[in-house]
Amino acid sequence: MGNPRYIKVAEQIKVIVAELLERRIKDPRLGFVTVTDVRLTGDGREATVFYTVLGDEQARDDTAAALESARGLIRSKVGKQLGMKFTPTIAFVLDAVPETAAQLEEMLARAKALDEAVAAQAATASYAGDADPYKKADDPEA
């Protein structure tokens, strides 16, 4: 799980970074960004900020460049607001959750279509032999 203190610090970093991106960073390359998660290393020296961007591949690339150029400002603001002895270094990583969710939705839709095809085929199917293939004790042919 992790150190409970660092879990709280990660949540604080998440809030601070989200507010900075919304109010302070005025880079035109910055797209519609959502900070999804922040993870700290076990010693609290490095923070990884996961984010998603609404838009196409160009918007993702532009946002990554804008975040990289604003990383120093974001780290200094995080350090001032946290008041810790050591401010963790910050790395921004594009979160793959939306793409993974889209792939899962596609696979579920395919599975549903295959299930419907099997159900439609089963509705019109008939038995290859008798309807009840098991022999009974009172069956005279047994």
Backbone hydrogen bonds, N-H to C=O, Kabsch-Sander energy under -0.5 kcal/mol:
donor,donor_aa,acceptor,acceptor_aa,energy
7,I,3,N,-1.8
8,K,4,P,-1.9
9,V,5,R,-2.3
10,A,6,Y,-2.4
11,E,7,I,-1.8
12,Q,8,K,-2.1
13,I,9,V,-2.6
14,K,10,A,-2.2
15,V,11,E,-2.0
16,I,12,Q,-2.6
17,V,13,I,-2.9
18,A,14,K,-2.1
19,E,15,V,-2.3
20,L,16,I,-2.5
21,L,17,V,-2.6
22,E,18,A,-1.7
23,R,19,E,-2.7
24,R,19,E,-0.5
24,R,20,L,-1.6
25,I,20,L,-2.4
26,K,24,R,-0.5
30,L,27,D,-1.3
32,F,54,L,-0.6
33,V,31,G,-1.2
34,T,52,T,-2.4
36,T,34,T,-0.7
36,T,50,F,-2.0
37,D,50,F,-1.4
39,R,48,T,-2.3
41,T,46,E,-2.0
44,G,41,T,-1.3
47,A,89,T,-3.5
48,T,39,R,-2.9
49,V,47,A,-0.6
49,V,91,A,-3.3
50,F,37,D,-3.2
50,F,48,T,-0.6
51,Y,93,V,-1.9
52,T,34,T,-2.4
54,L,32,F,-2.0
55,G,53,V,-0.6
60,R,56,D,-1.7
61,D,57,E,-2.3
62,D,58,Q,-2.6
63,T,59,A,-2.3
64,A,60,R,-2.3
65,A,61,D,-2.1
66,A,62,D,-2.3
67,L,63,T,-2.6
68,E,64,A,-2.1
69,S,65,A,-2.0
70,A,66,A,-1.4
71,R,68,E,-0.7
74,I,70,A,-2.5
75,R,71,R,-2.5
76,S,72,G,-2.3
77,K,73,L,-2.3
78,V,74,I,-2.4
79,G,75,R,-2.4
80,K,76,S,-2.1
81,Q,77,K,-2.3
82,L,78,V,-2.4
83,G,79,G,-2.0
89,T,45,R,-2.6
91,A,47,A,-2.2
93,V,49,V,-2.8
95,D,51,Y,-3.6
100,T,96,A,-2.2
101,A,97,V,-2.8
102,A,98,P,-2.2
103,Q,99,E,-2.1
104,L,100,T,-2.3
105,E,101,A,-2.5
106,E,102,A,-2.1
107,M,103,Q,-2.3
108,L,104,L,-2.6
109,A,105,E,-2.2
110,R,106,E,-2.1
111,A,107,M,-2.4
112,K,108,L,-2.3
113,A,109,A,-2.2
114,L,110,R,-2.4
115,D,111,A,-2.4
116,E,112,K,-2.4
117,A,113,A,-2.0
118,V,114,L,-2.3
119,A,115,D,-2.4
120,A,116,E,-2.3
121,Q,117,A,-2.1
122,A,118,V,-2.3
123,A,119,A,-1.5
124,T,120,A,-0.9
139,D,136,K,-1.1
142,A,139,D,-1.3
